[in-house]
Structure formats: C-alpha cells, structure tokens
Amino acid sequence: MKFSYVDIKSGNATCIFEVNGKKYEFSPTFHSDALGDLLSYLASKHPLCRLSWKEGAFHHRNGGIDWHMGPILLGWEFKRNFQELEITITEKQNYIAERVQNKNFPRVILKTVCNFDDFVLSVVKETDRVIKQRGILGYRQVWQNHTFPIDSFLALKHACLYKKPFELTKKDNGTSIEEEMNLLMKEID
C-alpha cells in the first residue's frame, strides 16, 4: 500500500493511492481542503487521536469527506473495525460545477479492506514528507485556501510513533509547543 500527495501547486495536487496491486490517481483542487479533511477524518477514526482530554477532538463525520475535482466530487468513506479499515472511494457529480444530471454518478471506484495501522502510517509518512519539503507557510502558499493540517497530522504522527495519545501538560493544561516542534521534526520510519 502506498499513499502519495505530490505536485502541489496553484491550488491543485495529485494524490496517488496504490492498494491491492492497483493504482488510483486523483487531482483535488483548493475548493476543498483535501489533505486537511483526509487527516482530520482519519484522526476522528483513530482511538489514540482524542488528544487525551476530550473524546472526539476530531469530530466524527457521517458519510465521509469530499474532495472537489472540478466537475467531480471524490468521496472518501472509512469504516473501521478494530484493525481492519474499509475504504470506499466514490465519484459523485459536483452540482456546483455541472448542474445537468449525469446518470453515470455516483460511481464507486474503489472498495477495499486494509490494515488500519498500515494505512495510517502510509498517510502520515507522506504528510511528513510534504511538510518537510514545503514548510507550513510554503504549503499555504501553494495550496492557497487552506493551511497545513498541523493538529491532525501531529496527533496521527504521535499515535504512529508512540502508540498513545498526545498528553496535556499538568502546568498549563495545554500541550507543549516544544514537544510539538520536536514531533514535527522527528523522522518517521
């Protein structure tokens, strides 16, 4: 399994998802917060991303998320059952871009089950590469409408590396910016 998020420029990106020997390529635009929505949605499914003080720090989304891709919306839906993750990716008509009903939509283009931890690690590794390549402000510059999803990324990365939620500090009832910066810079295998 491989997840890639490349060619981020002028509010467009290319996402390549390889699973079960098949390769899927998607081109989300800045009309949706593609990477941010994906990471927040994934964090909402992860039992260690509750940030230790509040269940549901990343709000559960019924029906998944949609990436805007011009005349098409790409719907991602996750159903987690312990270590199994069912991923359904559906192409839907974007009525904002195309108002005439297209009878070919909705169309399921992928429905698969994979290991939850493997998928999360694949997404986190790629996101780690993106942030280290682009930087926080550089990402904002090329993605345009949305900032880098630092909160969900750090929660997922911490869960992958340490197998526990990020803890609040006792002193200030918050998180430690120093620990967060160290986590941001830490390499992930």
Stockholm file with secondary structure:
# STOCKHOLM 1.0

chainA/1-189         MKFSYVDIKSGNATCIFEVNGKKYEFSPTFHSDALGDLLSYLASKHPLCRLSWKEGAFHHRNGGIDWHMGPILLGWEFKRNFQELEITITEKQNYIAERVQNKNFPRVILKTVCNFDDFVLSVVKETDRVIKQRGILGYRQVWQNHTFPIDSFLALKHACLYKKPFELTKKDNGTSIEEEMNLLMKEID
#=GR chainA/1-189 SS CEEEEEEEETTEEEEEEEETTEEEEECCBTTSCHHHHHHHHHHHHCTTCSTTTCTTSSCCCTTCEEEEETTEEEEEEEEEETTEEEEEEEEEECTTTCCSCCTTCSEEEEEEEEEHHHHHHHHHHHHHHHHHHHCHHHHHHHHCSSCCCHHHHHHHHHHHHHSSCCCCCTTTSSCCHHHHHHHHHSCCC
#=GC SS_cons         CEEEEEEEETTEEEEEEEETTEEEEECCBTTSCHHHHHHHHHHHHCTTCSTTTCTTSSCCCTTCEEEEETTEEEEEEEEEETTEEEEEEEEEECTTTCCSCCTTCSEEEEEEEEEHHHHHHHHHHHHHHHHHHHCHHHHHHHHCSSCCCHHHHHHHHHHHHHSSCCCCCTTTSSCCHHHHHHHHHSCCC
//
